[in-house]
Amino acid sequence: MSRFKFIKVPAFLKNKFFIAFTAFVIWISFLDKTNLMSQYQFQSEVNKLEDQKAFFIQEIKQTREEQQELLSSPEKLEKFAREKYYMKKDNEDLFIITPAPQQ
C-alpha cells in the first residue's frame, strides 16, 4: 500500500484553453497596467471632472446673463457697483452696516 494518495484532478482543469483563459483573466484583472482597479479609478475621475464641467458651464452661463444685464442699463451697473464693490460718488458718504456675529 502506497503512502501517497493521488487526488483526481477534474478534466476541465487539465484543459489548455481553460488554463489559458484563467491566466488571461487574472492578468487583465490584477497584473496589467490597465487593470480593473485602475479602470474604476479612471472612471470615477472622469465622472468627477464631468460634474465639475457641468458646474462651470452653469456658472459661465449665469455670469454671462449677469454681464448682459449690467451692460444693458447704466442704472443696473451703478447699483451693482454700489452694492458689490461699495463704490460711491464724490459728494456722498458711505456707511456699511454689518450684522453682529452670532454667538
PyMOL commands that set and color helices and strands:
alter all, ss='L'
color gray80, all
select helices_A, chain A and resi 11-14+16-31+36-72+74-85
alter helices_A, ss='H'
color red, helices_A
deselect
rebuild
show_as cartoon
